[in-house]
Amino acid sequence: MEYKPTLTSSIIFANENKLEEWIHLFLCREGNNKPFSDGLKLKPRRFFTPEMINLNRFERCCGPEEQMKFQVSEEYFKKRVNDIAIFFKKGNWDMPPLIVNRAGNRYELNDGNHRYEALKKIGITRYWVIIWETI
């Protein structure tokens, strides 16, 4: 089984009970989020096969807004979101799923904040999400 940074690859890994492996490969490579990968390894976690979910069930934790847990410059954020939106609208990108933590009734978007905002920008209200929770 070959890893690719795509939704299709994540589903293939999930079907082989190797979704956690896909997540760490993605986060440490294209996702550019090794600290998140390292943090996920600190406690036992459960990862659920990607599913299509309404984007209004959770919010970003990264962005230029003052209340964001992970703040980035507005210029960088907007450019990245615009680039992703343009690329996705071309229709030839098997975009990886977003990664969301579920803690009780609360959902937090942990990876894919720029992709999430790009999807919203182009009017997409549902997308593929990997949900994880601490066991």
C-alpha positions in Angstrom: 0.0 0.0 0.0 1.5 3.3 -1.1 1.0 6.5 0.9 -0.3 9.6 -1.0 -1.4 12.9 0.6 -5.0 12.4 -0.7 -8.5 11.6 0.5 -8.5 8.4 -1.5 -5.2 7.2 0.1 -6.6 8.0 3.6 -9.7 5.9 2.9 -7.5 3.0 1.6 -5.4 3.2 4.7 -8.5 3.3 6.9 -9.9 0.2 5.2 -6.7 -1.6 6.1 -6.8 -0.4 9.7 -3.8 1.8 9.1 -5.5 5.3 9.3 -3.3 6.4 12.2 -0.2 5.6 10.0 -1.6 7.7 7.2 -2.3 10.6 9.6 1.3 10.7 10.9 2.7 10.4 7.4 0.6 13.2 6.2 1.2 15.5 9.2 5.0 14.9 9.0 5.2 15.5 5.3 2.7 17.6 3.2 0.7 18.6 6.3 3.8 20.3 7.7 2.5 19.8 11.2 4.9 17.4 13.0 4.2 19.0 16.4 0.5 17.9 16.0 1.7 14.4 15.0 4.0 14.2 18.1 1.2 15.4 20.3 -1.2 12.7 19.0 1.3 10.1 20.1 1.3 11.1 23.7 -2.0 9.4 24.6 -4.1 6.6 23.2 -6.3 7.9 20.4 -9.1 6.5 18.3 -9.3 7.6 14.6 -12.5 7.2 12.5 -12.6 6.5 8.8 -13.1 9.8 6.8 -16.7 10.8 6.5 -18.5 13.7 4.8 -19.5 16.2 7.5 -21.1 19.6 7.5 -18.4 22.2 7.9 -20.5 24.3 10.3 -20.0 21.6 13.1 -16.6 23.0 13.9 -14.5 26.1 13.6 -10.9 26.9 12.8 -8.2 27.1 15.5 -5.7 28.8 13.2 -6.0 32.1 11.5 -5.3 35.9 11.7 -8.1 36.6 14.2 -7.1 37.6 17.7 -9.0 34.8 19.5 -7.3 32.0 17.4 -5.2 29.4 19.3 -2.7 29.5 16.5 -2.4 33.0 15.1 -0.8 33.6 11.6 -0.5 36.8 9.6 -3.6 37.9 7.7 -1.7 38.3 4.5 -0.3 34.8 4.7 -3.6 33.3 5.7 -5.6 35.0 2.9 -3.0 34.1 0.2 -2.9 30.5 1.2 -6.7 30.2 1.4 -7.1 31.9 -2.1 -4.4 29.6 -3.6 -6.2 26.5 -2.2 -9.6 27.7 -3.4 -8.3 28.3 -6.9 -6.6 24.9 -7.1 -9.6 23.0 -5.6 -12.0 24.7 -8.0 -10.0 23.3 -11.0 -11.3 19.9 -10.0 -8.2 17.9 -10.3 -7.1 17.7 -6.6 -8.0 14.7 -4.4 -7.7 17.0 -1.4 -6.8 15.3 1.9 -9.5 15.2 4.6 -9.6 17.7 7.5 -8.6 16.4 10.9 -10.9 17.2 13.8 -10.9 16.4 17.5 -14.1 15.4 19.2 -14.2 15.9 22.9 -17.7 15.3 24.2 -20.0 17.5 22.1 -17.2 19.8 21.1 -15.3 19.6 17.8 -12.1 21.4 17.1 -10.4 21.6 13.7 -6.8 20.6 14.3 -5.4 20.3 10.7 -6.7 21.8 7.5 -7.6 25.3 8.6 -6.6 26.8 5.3 -8.4 24.1 3.3 -11.5 24.5 5.5 -11.6 28.3 4.9 -11.0 27.8 1.2 -13.9 25.3 1.0 -16.2 27.8 2.8 -15.0 30.6 0.5 -16.1 28.7 -2.6 -19.5 27.7 -1.1 -18.8 24.1 -0.2 -20.7 23.2 3.0 -19.7 19.5 3.5 -16.3 17.9 3.2 -14.4 14.8 4.2 -13.2 14.7 7.8 -11.2 12.3 10.0 -12.4 12.6 13.5 -10.2 11.5 16.4 -10.7 11.3 20.1 -8.7 10.5 23.1 -9.4 7.1 24.6 
